[in-house]
């Protein structure tokens, strides 16, 4: 059972964040609810939050577990946009019509 990403993976993720302009995040990196398995998620969230605060990254996150993980990491407030919808968030990002939105438009 894999419960968290390791330090080398976190370092690679940080490099990707550094070279990115936009981050779309859906899902934590491990069993973030349990220490010490929250380490990778917390580190990635902190780096994304710092880059967003610095104006170097647009950070968009979605999904209930993702929001919970970012809140637990104290990084959510620094993200550009957060949605509690998981699957619907991804479908919206893909440009698919969302039934609830379609019903409101009609």
ZITAFEN-V921211 format. One record per residue. N is the residue number from 1. SS is DSSP state (H for helix, E for strand, C for the rest). BURIAL is + if it has 24 or more other C-alpha atoms within 12 Angstrom, else -. Layout:
BEGIN
n: [N/N]
ss: [SS/SS]
burial: [BURIAL/BURIAL]
END
This chain:
BEGIN
n: [1/2/3/4/5/6/7/8/9/10/11/12/13/14/15/16/17/18/19/20/21/22/23/24/25/26/27/28/29/30/31/32/33/34/35/36/37/38/39/40/41/42/43/44/45/46/47/48/49/50/51/52/53/54/55/56/57/58/59/60/61/62/63/64/65/66/67/68/69/70/71/72/73/74/75/76/77/78/79/80/81/82/83/84/85/86/87/88/89/90/91/92/93/94/95/96/97/98/99/100/101/102/103/104/105/106]
ss: [C/C/C/C/C/C/H/H/H/H/H/H/H/H/H/H/H/H/C/C/C/E/E/E/E/C/C/C/C/C/C/C/C/C/C/C/C/C/H/H/H/H/H/H/H/H/H/H/H/H/H/H/H/C/C/C/C/E/E/E/E/E/C/H/H/H/H/H/H/H/H/H/C/C/C/H/H/H/C/C/E/E/E/C/C/C/H/H/H/H/H/H/H/H/C/C/C/C/H/H/H/H/H/H/H/C]
burial: [-/-/-/+/+/-/-/-/-/+/-/-/+/+/-/-/+/+/-/-/-/-/+/+/+/+/+/+/+/+/+/+/+/-/-/-/-/+/+/+/+/+/+/+/+/+/+/+/+/+/+/+/-/-/-/-/+/+/+/+/+/+/+/-/+/+/+/+/+/+/+/+/+/-/+/+/-/+/+/+/+/+/+/+/-/+/-/-/+/-/-/-/-/-/-/-/-/-/-/-/-/-/-/-/-/-]
END
